[in-house]
């Protein structure tokens, strides 16, 4: 039987209620899969790529889950945070071959965010965890076949 995967879950805490719901969805999937995990709370989505880059140096993690929410406001700040956090995560995934589950919601309002976060509705926290686990297993399979 394969060794359990160890995952880092980063949660942007800017919207606490949404972050909590995303985390509950992700943790349920990780628990069901028998994965172990650590969590880190961050101020917002913008900080997640840097946190993952820092964590990569430890060599402890098989995958990473990014959870958070960015809701459009009255300024262009939304565009920068959404674009740069997504770009940063994609850059890490493609340059370093790490498994990332992307669960950063980008919405127009809190209602849309809650619909996507809710475990009773779209459950994007669970989806991000499932994606991370699939990619981590794929990475492990490729590594074993190469060795």
C-alpha positions as CSV (number, residue, x, y, z in Angstrom):
1,X,0.0,0.0,0.0
2,X,1.3,3.5,-0.9
3,X,2.5,5.8,1.8
4,X,0.0,8.4,2.9
5,X,0.3,11.8,1.2
6,X,1.2,14.8,3.4
7,X,-0.4,18.0,2.3
8,X,0.0,21.7,3.2
9,X,-3.3,23.6,3.2
10,X,-3.0,27.4,3.1
11,X,-6.1,29.3,3.9
12,X,-6.5,33.0,3.3
13,X,-8.4,34.3,6.3
14,X,-9.7,37.6,4.8
15,X,-13.3,36.3,4.9
16,X,-13.3,34.1,7.9
17,X,-16.7,32.4,7.4
18,X,-15.9,31.5,3.8
19,X,-12.4,30.3,4.7
20,X,-13.9,28.1,7.4
21,X,-16.4,26.5,5.0
22,X,-13.7,25.9,2.4
23,X,-11.5,24.3,5.0
24,X,-14.2,22.0,6.2
25,X,-14.8,20.8,2.7
26,X,-11.1,20.2,2.1
27,X,-10.4,18.5,5.4
28,X,-13.3,16.1,4.9
29,X,-11.7,14.9,1.6
30,X,-8.2,14.7,3.1
31,X,-9.5,12.7,6.1
32,X,-11.4,10.3,3.9
33,X,-8.3,9.7,1.7
34,X,-6.2,9.0,4.7
35,X,-3.9,11.9,3.9
36,X,-2.1,13.8,6.6
37,X,-1.9,17.6,6.5
38,X,-0.8,20.8,8.1
39,X,-2.5,24.1,7.8
40,X,-1.3,27.7,7.7
41,X,-3.5,30.7,8.0
42,X,-2.6,33.7,5.9
43,X,-4.0,37.3,5.7
44,X,-5.1,36.9,2.1
45,X,-4.8,35.0,-1.2
46,X,-1.9,37.1,-2.4
47,X,0.4,35.6,0.2
48,X,-0.3,31.9,-0.7
49,X,2.3,31.5,-3.5
50,X,5.1,32.8,-1.3
51,X,4.0,30.6,1.6
52,X,4.1,27.5,-0.7
53,X,7.5,28.5,-2.0
54,X,8.8,28.8,1.6
55,X,7.3,25.4,2.5
56,X,8.8,23.7,-0.6
57,X,12.3,24.1,1.0
58,X,11.3,21.7,3.8
59,X,10.6,18.8,1.5
60,X,7.8,17.6,3.8
61,X,4.9,18.1,1.5
62,X,3.5,15.9,-1.4
63,X,1.0,18.6,-2.3
64,X,-0.5,22.0,-1.6
65,X,-4.0,23.3,-1.3
66,X,-4.8,27.0,-1.8
67,X,-8.0,28.2,-0.2
68,X,-9.4,31.7,-0.1
69,X,-11.7,34.2,-1.5
70,X,-11.4,37.4,-3.4
71,X,-14.6,39.5,-3.9
72,X,-14.7,42.3,-6.4
73,X,-14.7,45.7,-4.8
74,X,-14.7,49.3,-6.1
75,X,-11.1,49.4,-7.2
76,X,-8.7,47.4,-9.4
77,X,-7.2,45.7,-6.4
78,X,-9.3,42.6,-7.1
79,X,-7.7,42.2,-10.5
80,X,-4.2,42.3,-9.1
81,X,-4.9,39.9,-6.3
82,X,-6.7,37.4,-8.5
83,X,-4.2,37.5,-11.3
84,X,-1.0,37.5,-9.3
85,X,-2.1,34.8,-6.9
86,X,-3.2,32.5,-9.8
87,X,0.0,33.3,-11.8
88,X,2.2,32.6,-8.8
89,X,0.6,29.3,-8.1
90,X,0.7,28.2,-11.8
91,X,4.4,29.3,-11.9
92,X,5.2,27.1,-8.9
93,X,3.3,24.1,-10.4
94,X,4.9,24.3,-13.8
95,X,8.4,25.3,-12.8
96,X,8.8,23.0,-9.8
97,X,6.3,20.2,-10.7
98,X,4.4,20.5,-7.5
99,X,0.8,19.3,-7.0
100,X,-1.6,22.2,-6.2
101,X,-5.3,22.2,-5.6
102,X,-6.6,25.7,-6.5
103,X,-9.5,26.7,-4.2
104,X,-9.3,30.5,-4.4
105,X,-12.7,31.8,-5.1
106,X,-13.0,34.9,-7.3
107,X,-16.5,36.3,-7.2
108,X,-18.5,39.4,-7.7
109,X,-20.2,39.3,-4.3
110,X,-20.5,37.4,-1.0
111,X,-23.5,35.4,-2.2
112,X,-21.6,33.9,-5.1
113,X,-18.7,33.2,-2.8
114,X,-20.9,31.4,-0.3
115,X,-22.5,29.3,-3.0
116,X,-19.1,28.1,-4.2
117,X,-17.7,27.6,-0.7
118,X,-20.8,25.8,0.8
119,X,-20.4,22.1,1.4
120,X,-24.1,21.8,0.6
121,X,-23.7,23.5,-2.8
122,X,-20.5,23.7,-4.9
123,X,-18.1,22.6,-2.2
124,X,-15.0,24.1,-3.9
125,X,-12.8,23.3,-0.8
126,X,-13.5,19.6,-1.4
127,X,-12.8,20.0,-5.1
128,X,-9.4,21.7,-4.4
129,X,-8.4,18.9,-2.1
130,X,-9.5,16.2,-4.6
131,X,-7.5,18.0,-7.3
132,X,-4.4,18.2,-5.1
133,X,-4.5,14.5,-4.2
134,X,-4.9,13.5,-7.8
135,X,-2.0,15.6,-8.9
136,X,0.2,14.4,-6.0
137,X,-0.6,10.8,-6.9
138,X,0.2,11.5,-10.5
139,X,3.5,13.0,-9.5
140,X,4.3,10.0,-7.3
141,X,3.4,7.6,-10.2
142,X,5.7,9.5,-12.6
143,X,8.6,9.5,-10.0
144,X,8.3,5.8,-9.4
145,X,8.2,5.0,-13.1
146,X,11.3,7.1,-13.7
147,X,13.2,5.4,-10.8
